[in-house]
Amino acid sequence: MQRIDKLKEYLQAQPNDSFLQHALALEYIKLGDDAAAQPLFENVLAHDPTYIGSYYHLAKLLERTGNKDKAIATYEKGMQHAKAARDMHAYNELQAAWEDLTDY
């Protein structure tokens, strides 16, 4: 909980910091708290759609919680942003996860 408390403290000073929100969401996932992580990832992507790493983690969370269609859409949107950013590593990771989920 120390990391979570520290990240929350930092977020009070910088509430729109994508890195801090993403990091806090990952900490919640480590605790198995997808319900706390999801809105953080969604907020990151709503305010910073080029924060590509959040697409993968949000889509995986959506898969775990049974939201297959939303997960697929999230992977696809992430692939679009990764391609636009010429981040082929992220694109390939998103595509591989998308293919696993869609049985492509």
Phi, psi and omega per residue, in radians:
M1 nan -0.323 -3.100
Q2 -1.066 -0.732 3.125
R3 -1.118 -0.757 3.139
I4 -1.059 -0.800 3.137
D5 -1.077 -0.717 -3.139
K6 -1.150 -0.775 3.130
L7 -1.112 -0.700 3.093
K8 -1.091 -0.690 3.112
E9 -1.086 -0.799 3.108
Y10 -1.091 -0.679 -3.133
L11 -1.165 -0.470 3.080
Q12 -1.101 -0.633 3.135
A13 -1.422 -0.524 -3.101
Q14 -2.361 1.263 -2.996
P15 -1.111 -0.365 -3.116
N16 -1.818 0.276 -3.128
D17 -1.318 1.975 -3.087
S18 -1.092 -0.719 -3.137
F19 -1.063 -0.793 -3.127
L20 -1.135 -0.730 3.109
Q21 -1.121 -0.759 3.122
H22 -1.077 -0.785 -3.139
A23 -1.099 -0.724 3.116
L24 -1.123 -0.723 3.102
A25 -1.055 -0.723 3.114
L26 -1.113 -0.641 3.095
E27 -1.136 -0.701 3.091
Y28 -1.121 -0.675 3.105
I29 -1.087 -0.706 3.109
K30 -1.019 -0.553 3.126
L31 -1.508 -0.052 -3.110
G32 1.393 0.336 -3.093
D33 -1.794 1.293 3.140
D34 -1.105 -0.567 -3.121
A35 -1.106 -0.584 3.100
A36 -1.414 -0.538 -3.097
A37 -1.324 -0.694 -3.014
Q38 -0.959 -0.899 -3.112
P39 -1.127 -0.472 3.088
L40 -1.170 -0.848 3.096
F41 -1.054 -0.765 -3.126
E42 -1.091 -0.671 3.116
N43 -1.170 -0.737 3.101
V44 -0.980 -0.873 -3.057
L45 -1.251 -0.494 3.085
A46 -1.189 -0.639 -3.096
H47 -1.686 -0.360 -3.093
D48 -2.531 1.293 -3.057
P49 -1.112 -0.154 3.106
T50 -1.616 0.064 3.099
Y51 -1.424 1.381 -2.869
I52 -1.062 -0.646 -3.104
G53 -1.026 -0.483 -3.118
S54 -1.235 -0.462 3.119
Y55 -1.079 -0.809 -3.116
Y56 -1.065 -0.864 -3.073
H57 -1.198 -0.656 3.086
L58 -1.151 -0.755 3.139
A59 -1.098 -0.738 3.093
K60 -1.064 -0.728 3.103
L61 -1.074 -0.779 3.134
L62 -1.096 -0.649 3.055
E63 -1.049 -0.843 -3.105
R64 -1.057 -0.576 -3.069
T65 -1.660 0.177 3.022
G66 1.457 0.271 3.139
N67 -1.751 1.161 -3.034
K68 -1.027 -0.807 -3.103
D69 -1.091 -0.736 3.101
K70 -1.166 -0.635 3.105
A71 -1.104 -0.791 3.130
I72 -1.048 -0.812 3.140
A73 -1.087 -0.645 3.140
T74 -1.201 -0.758 3.054
Y75 -1.019 -0.783 -3.094
E76 -1.108 -0.738 3.113
K77 -1.149 -0.703 3.092
G78 -1.099 -0.701 3.102
M79 -1.087 -0.694 3.117
Q80 -1.063 -0.805 -3.124
H81 -1.216 -0.658 3.112
A82 -1.138 -0.719 3.123
K83 -1.124 -0.758 3.126
A84 -1.090 -0.601 3.136
A85 -1.482 -0.053 -3.089
R86 1.023 0.620 3.084
D87 -1.708 1.450 -3.030
M88 -1.225 -0.485 3.080
H89 -1.094 -0.885 3.119
A90 -1.116 -0.724 3.123
Y91 -0.995 -0.825 -3.119
N92 -1.118 -0.675 3.099
E93 -1.135 -0.789 3.121
L94 -1.119 -0.737 -3.136
Q95 -1.128 -0.729 3.129
A96 -1.097 -0.746 3.110
A97 -1.149 -0.701 3.096
W98 -1.079 -0.782 3.134
E99 -1.110 -0.691 3.100
D100 -1.078 -0.681 -3.080
L101 -1.365 -0.577 -3.079
T102 -1.667 -0.032 -3.078
D103 0.959 0.658 -3.111
Y104 -1.091 nan nan
